[in-house]
Amino acid sequence: MSFGMYLLVIFCPPLYFAVRKRWVAMVINGMFYLAAIPLLFIGVGIILWGLCALHAAWDLMHVIREKQMQRQAALIVEKMQEKK
């Protein structure tokens, strides 16, 4: 993953989901993100923004783990074919 994706996760989680073409997640996350912006001065917005960022970070970690598992599976298949 590129450094830019990590920045999107932290600073603009709905945009992260838009880049990934996960539209439902973008809409849900965007509603919370837009609600968090005016509430930042009260302190409640920090919690909402944190939840948005946590949701995007969870998705990004899932994507990274999925790619890692695919690489491991390809290596296992490659090793099994070498032994034949």
C-alpha positions as CSV (number, residue, x, y, z in Angstrom):
1,M,0.0,0.0,0.0
2,S,1.2,3.5,-0.7
3,F,1.7,6.2,1.8
4,G,-1.1,8.2,0.3
5,M,-3.7,5.5,1.3
6,Y,-2.6,5.8,4.9
7,L,-3.0,9.6,4.8
8,L,-6.5,9.1,3.3
9,V,-7.4,6.7,6.1
10,I,-6.3,9.2,8.8
11,F,-7.5,12.5,7.3
12,C,-10.4,11.7,4.9
13,P,-11.7,8.2,5.5
14,P,-14.7,8.6,3.1
15,L,-12.3,9.5,0.2
16,Y,-10.4,6.3,1.0
17,F,-13.6,4.2,0.5
18,A,-14.3,6.2,-2.8
19,V,-10.8,5.4,-4.1
20,R,-11.5,1.7,-3.3
21,K,-14.9,1.9,-4.9
22,R,-16.7,0.8,-1.8
23,W,-19.7,3.1,-2.2
24,V,-21.9,1.9,0.7
25,A,-19.0,2.2,3.1
26,M,-18.2,5.6,1.7
27,V,-21.8,6.9,2.2
28,I,-22.0,5.6,5.8
29,N,-18.6,6.8,6.7
30,G,-19.2,10.1,5.0
31,M,-22.3,10.8,7.0
32,F,-20.4,10.3,10.3
33,Y,-17.4,12.3,8.9
34,L,-19.6,15.2,7.9
35,A,-21.4,15.1,11.3
36,A,-18.0,15.2,13.0
37,I,-16.7,18.3,11.3
38,P,-19.0,20.9,13.0
39,L,-18.8,19.0,16.3
40,L,-14.9,19.1,16.5
41,F,-15.0,22.2,18.6
42,I,-17.2,20.5,21.2
43,G,-15.1,17.4,21.4
44,V,-17.7,15.0,20.3
45,G,-16.5,15.3,16.7
46,I,-13.1,13.9,17.7
47,I,-14.9,10.7,18.7
48,L,-16.9,10.5,15.4
49,W,-13.8,11.3,13.4
50,G,-11.9,8.6,15.3
51,L,-14.6,6.1,14.5
52,C,-14.5,7.0,10.8
53,A,-10.7,6.6,10.8
54,L,-10.9,3.3,12.7
55,H,-13.4,1.9,10.2
56,A,-11.1,2.9,7.2
57,A,-8.0,1.5,9.0
58,W,-9.8,-1.8,9.7
59,D,-10.6,-2.1,6.0
60,L,-7.1,-1.2,4.9
61,M,-5.6,-3.8,7.3
62,H,-8.0,-6.4,5.9
63,V,-6.9,-5.6,2.3
64,I,-3.2,-5.9,3.4
65,R,-3.8,-9.2,5.1
66,E,-5.7,-10.6,2.1
67,K,-2.8,-9.7,-0.3
68,Q,-0.4,-11.3,2.1
69,M,-2.4,-14.5,2.3
70,Q,-2.6,-14.6,-1.5
71,R,1.2,-14.3,-1.8
72,Q,1.7,-17.1,0.8
73,A,-0.8,-19.3,-1.0
74,A,1.0,-18.7,-4.3
75,L,4.4,-19.6,-2.7
76,I,2.9,-22.8,-1.2
77,V,1.6,-23.8,-4.6
78,E,5.0,-23.0,-6.2
79,K,6.8,-25.1,-3.6
80,M,4.4,-28.0,-4.0
81,Q,5.0,-28.0,-7.8
82,E,8.8,-28.0,-7.3
83,K,8.6,-31.2,-5.3
84,K,6.8,-33.1,-8.0
